[in-house]
Amino acid sequence: MMNKKKLPFFITACCCALFIVLTFIAMLTYPGGTWEDPNTVGYDFIKNYFSDLGCTYCRSGAPNIISHALFSIAILIAGISLIPFFISVIQFFSENPVTKWVSRINCGLGFIVAISYIGIGFTPANVNGQGHLIFVLISFMGTLPLVGIYTILMFLNKKLPRYLVIVYLVLTLVSAFYIILMFFNPGRDTSIGLIISVVGQKIIIYAEMITMIIGGLGLAKYIETQKE
């Protein structure tokens, strides 16, 4: 039987891996249509946003039943799985009173990010565009300080594997770059600007998932070594 302390990290890693698999399948089942051309067939990786997968109707006007269901399940599972991760990770920073309270505060921020993922799943962009946009902005804006603080906390805990610090640092830098891209992409209304925005979104989302997979498995492995 798996150690109970390892379980939340392992579950998060599995759920984030499942997110990657389900969203790729959702792309294969997307009927078609982009911002530029609603008559395209299938999902265009460089011109369709992630949000298109979650719409109840795609931009071509066709029902988006399978893709919508897969995307919604994927992001709901990922969002829910993050909550026990953020709670459990506090244990690694409890030796020092300052890092203990910082990790607790960061856990609260993690809850907000996790809930925003869940909110995205319940607000398709074509049904509730404003609500969807709010949850998207909260998730992206909240991820930067969240992973930035975890990077510092992991760096201060010399017992944790150093590669985890590097992984979270990379995600911090990628998150910062994407936020800059969100607000200062001068060509958003052009074809090139659309591609930059769409590809950038996919990079940050999959970078988040991969980071949580590596972090979850890495912390689970660390707990295992501590028991030896």
N, C-alpha and C positions, 0 to 999 in steps of 0.2 A: 504494500500500500504506500502511496506517495505521501511524503512528509506534508503535513497540513500547512506549514509555513511556505513550502514551495508551490503549493497548488494555485494561489492567486496569480503568481507570475507565469506559471505554465499555461493557465487558462487564457490570460491576456495574450501571450505569444501565439497560441493556437487560434484565437478569435481574430487577431490582426492578420494572420496568415490566411484565414478563411476570407477576410475582407478582400484581400488581393485576388484570390481565386474567383470569388463571386462577382467582383466588379469586372474582371476580364471576361467572364462568361456573359455578363450583362451587356458588355460592348459588342459581343458577337450576336446578340439577339436584338439589338437596337434597330428598329425599322429604317430610320434615316432622317436626314434633314439637319442643316446647320444654320447658324446665324446668317451666313452669306447666301446660302442656296438651300431652300427647303425641299428641293427636288432630288437631293443626293440620296443614294441608297446605302444603308448600313451606317455604322459609326465611324466617323473620321477622327482618328486619334489626335490629330494636331489641330482640329477645328471644332470639335464638339467638347463642351465643358463636361465635367463630372455631373453637374446638376442636370444635364440633359438625360442622363440615365435614370434619374429619379422622377422625371415628369410622367404624368399619367397619359399624356399624348405627346408624341415627338413632334419635331418642327415641320415634318412633312404632313402632319395632320392625322397620321395613323395612330391607332391605340398602341400604347407602349406597355402592355401588360406584364410580359415576362421580365424585361429589363428593369421596369419600375419595382417589381416585387423583389428581384435579386438585389438591387441596389439598396432598397429599404431594409431588407433583412441584414445585409452586410454592414451597413452603417449603424444600425440599432445594436447588433451583436458587439461590434467593436466599441461603441460608446459605453454600453453597459459593462463590458469587461474591464474598462479602464478604471472604474470606481474602486473595486477591491485592490487593484494594483496600487493606486495612489494611497490607499489606507495602509496597505502592507509595507510599502517602501519606507514609511516613517521609522520602522524598527532599526534601519541602518544608520540613523542619524540621532539616536536617543542618548548617546553617551555624553554629549555636550549639551547643556541647557539651551544655548543659543541655536545650534543647528536643529535641536529638537523642536523648538517653537517655529523656526523658519520652515522646517519640513511640514509642520502642521498647517501653517498658513498656506504653503504651496499646495498642500493637499486640497484645501478649500478652492484654490484656483483650478486645480485639476478637476474637481467636481463640476465647476462651471464649464470647462472645456468639454468634459464628457457629456454633460447635459446638452450642450450645444450640438454635439454630434447626433444625439438622440432627436433633438429638435429638427435637425436637417431631414432626418428620416420621416418625420411627420408633417413636413411642410414642402411638398413638391413645388418647384419653382413656378410651374404654370398654374398652380392652384392658389398659392399664397406667396407671391413673389417677395413682398416686403418682409414677411416673417422669415422666409427662407434666407434672404440676404442678411438679416440681423444675426441669425444663427451662424451663418458662414463667417461673417466678420468677427463674431465673438470667438469662434473656434480658431481662426487664424491669428487674431490679435492676442488671444490668451496663450497660444502655444509658445510664442517667443519668450515671454518672461518665465513660463512654466519650465521649459526645458533648459533655459539659461540658469535658473536657480538650481535645478537638479545637477547641472554640470558642475557648478561651484560646490554643492554639497558632496557630490561624489569625489571631487578632487580633494576636498578636505578630509574625507574618510580614506586614509591611506591603506585600509584593509581591502577595499573593493578593487576589483581588477581595473587596471589603468585603461584598458581598451574601451571600457564603458564610458569613461570620461571623454575619450576621443569621439566616440559615436554620438554622444549627446552634444558635444561641442559642434560637431559637423551639422547636426540638425538645427542647433541654435543659429548658426551662420546662414544656413539655407532658409530658415524662417525669416530672419532679418532681411535677406535679399528679396524674398517673395513679397513681404509687406511693402518694401520700397517699390517693387514692380507693380503692386496693386494700385498704389496711389500716384505713381510717377511714370506710368507707361505712356509715352507721348503718342504712340501710334495705335491705341486701343481700337479705333474705328477703321483702321486699315487692315488689309489681309495679313500683312506681316505682324502687325500689332496683335491681332487676334491669335495668331499662331504662338507668339511669345507668351501671351497671357494664358492660353489653354495648356501649353506644354509646361509652363512654370507651375500651374496649378497641380498638374499630375505629378511633377517632381516633388513638390512639398508634401502632397498627400501620401504618396507611396514612401517617401523618406520618413514620414511620421510612423507609418505602419512597420517599416523595416526596423526602425529604431526601437519600437516597442517589442518587436519580436526578439531582437538581439538583447535588449535590456531584460525582458522577461526571462529568457532562457539563461542569460548570464547571471542574473541574481538567483535564479533557482539553482544553478550549478554552484554558486558561491555558498548558498545555504547547505548544500550537500557536502561540500568540502569541510565546512565548519563542524559537521557531525562526525567526520572521520577521526 
